[in-house]
Amino acid sequence: MKSNIDRKMNNLVIGIEGHVGAGKTAICKELLNQIPNSILLQGGNLYRGIAYALLRSGANLEELKQNMKQTDIKQIMEKLKIQIAIENRDTVIYMDGKKIEEELLQSTASSLAVSEISNVADNQNFYLFGRTLIEQFKERFHVIVSGRDLMKIYPDLDYHFLVTASLEERVRRKCIKYNDTISQEEVRQNIIQRDKVQEQSGYYRQYENTILVDVTNCETVEESAKEVLKHIKEV
């Protein structure tokens, strides 16, 4: 069932954050199928691209954390030649002109590095860059934005969602994603560690306009997306 969002209305900016493993990315991709004239801007993947490039250079995560203090992450992005593009309505990340494959962006190492680095780096100019991107795309599309700290990046979000699920359900979904190549206990500890870092960074913060969506009992991504869509109404 398609959303009742009409292309004739002002374009919306829909911000979606989520607890680790709650299915935020899958929900965002499903929303693309439900919301006409929409694109998905994955801010998290842009940061993952930066983290991936840093790790690929042989950098040690602990050393990165120490050296990232007072470091402008936008300058790092430019130095590493990380670029973002929208292809087939979704986000694609390039490094020095070569596409970084999704599985590399979503790897456990990149995910943990993002959680750790973003907690200490200077994100001010990076956030300004994100705000400019959103404004540019909003002129032509409904913009679904996924990532962290979205209210700081774009305070004028039309909707701000925080997707959550129980720890055990998030572990189960991650194990399915990794095809059981990683032990359940390792997945659980990874989620707990990343949750802790995210909370310390304030990335799970709920604002006055935040809509909390619990998808623990949703059996499919379509059901999860429907839980989000029912809150989005015509302006």
N, C-alpha and C positions, 0 to 999 in steps of 0.2 A: 504494500500500500504506500503510495507516494505521500510525501508531506504536503500540507496545505499552504506551504510558503509559496507565494506568488512572485514571479519574476518582475512584475510591474511595481512592486513595493520597493522601498529603500532596501539596499543590500544589508544583510545582517553580518555581524562578526560574532561567532559562537566559540567561546573558549572552553576547552575541555582538558582538565587535569585529571589525574587519577593515581591511586595507590599502585605501587609496583605489582604487576601481574594481574591487575583487575580487568585488563582487556581494553584499555583506552584506545590503543592504535587500531585494533580490529573494529571497535565501535565507530571510530572516526571514518574508517574506510566504508563501513556500511552506510553511514550518514550521507556519503557522497552519492550512493544509489537512491537515497530517499529525498534529498534536497536538490531540486533543479538548479542549474546554473551555479553550482558551488565548486569550490576548490578546497584542497586540504593542504594547509601550511603546517608542516611538522617542525616546529622549532627545536624539539628535542633531537631530531635527526641531524639538524645543522650542528648542534653542540656535540652530538655523537661523532660527526665527521671530524670535528676539531680534535676530539679525544683520540679517535682512531689514528689520525695522522701523527699526533704526538707519540702515541705508543709505538706506532710503526717506525718512528725515527729511533727507537731504542731507549726512549726515556723511561725512567723508573717512576712508578706512580707516587711513592712516598717523596721522592725528590721533587716531582712536579708540584705536589701539594705545598711543599716548603717554598718553592720558587715562584708559585703563582700569586702569592700575596702581592698586592699592588700592581699585578700584571693585567694589562688591558686585553681582554679576551678577543675583542674585535681586531686588534693589531695582530694577535696570534693567528686569527682566521685569515687575514690578508697575507701574512708571511708564509703560511702553509698553502696558500692558493686554494682555499676552500670556497666553493661557490654553491649557491642554491638555485634550483630551477623548478618550474612547474611543468611536468610532462604527464599527459593523460589525466589532468586535473589533480595529480598528486605530487608530492615533494621528491625531488631527486637531488642528491648531493654529489658534487664533483670535487676531486682533488687534482690540481694541476691539469685540468682538462679531461680527466678520466673518472668515469662514474664509480662511486663506491657502492658495492653491492649491499643489498638490504641485510643479508645475513651477517655481514661484517659490522654494519652499524648497530645491529641488535645483539651482538655477541655479549656474553657475560662480562668480558674484560672491558669493552667499551662502555657498557651500562654502568659498571662500578666506577670507572674513571670519571664519567660525567658527574655522577653523584658527588664524588670527592672533590673534583676540580671546581665545579660550579659553586661549591660552598666557600671557596677561598679567593677565587679570581675576581677581578674588577669587571663587572658585567654592565656597567652603565652605558657605554657606547654600543655594546652588543644589543642591549635592550632597545636603544634608540634606533638601531638598524632594523630590528624586528618591527618596531612601530611604523617605520617608514614603509616597509614591505606590505604590512597589513593595509595601510592607507592606500597604497597604489593598487592593490588587488581589489579592495572594496569598491573602487570606482566601477568595476565591471562584474564582480561576482559576489555571491554570499561566501564569506570566508570562514571555514572551520579551522580553528587554530588549536593545535595540541602542543603540550609542553609543560613547563614549570614556571611559576611566578608570573602567570599571564596577566593578572590584575596590575602588576607593576609595569609590565611591558606595554599593555594597552588598557588603561583604566576605563575606556569607554565601551567595553564589551557589552553587547546587547544581552548576552547570556554567559554566565560563568558556572560551569558544571564541575563537580568533583566526584569522580566515579570511584566507588569502593566495593570491596567484597571481603569476606572473612579470610583470615590467613590461610586456613586449610584449603579453601577454594582457589585462592591465588596460587598456592603451591601446586595444586592439581593441574591447573591450566598451564603453568610454566613447564611442568613435567611433560605434558602433552606436546607443547611447543618444541621442547628439546628432544622429543621422541625417546624419552627415558635414557638418553645418553649421559645424563647427570643424575646422581642419586637424589632421591627425594629429600634426604636430610641436608644435602649440600644446597639444593634449591631453597629449602626453608631458611637456612642460615644466611644465604645470599639476600633473600627478600628482607629478613629481619635487619640485616646490616644496612641495606639500602634505605629501608623505612626510617631507621634511626638517623641516618645522614640527612634524609629529606626533611624530617621533622626538625632537626637542628637548624637547617637552612631556612625554615619557615615555608617550605614549598607545599605543605599540606594545609596551609592556613585557609580558614573559611571566613569569607567576608559577609557583609550584610546581605548582599545579593547572590551569594553562592547557593547553588542548588545541589544538594547532596543526593546522589543516585546510587543506591545499593543494588548491585547486580548479582549478589551471591546465589540467588535462586533462579537466575535466568539460565536456561539450558542451551540457548543459541545466541550468536551475536546479533541476530535479528531481534530477539527479545530484548537484549540489552539496549540496542539502538532505539527500540520503541519506548523504553523507559525514559530515554533522554528526549525523544521527539514529543512526547506527550506534554512536555513543559514549554515547548516552543510554539508560540501563538502568533497570529498575524498582528502587526503593529497598526 
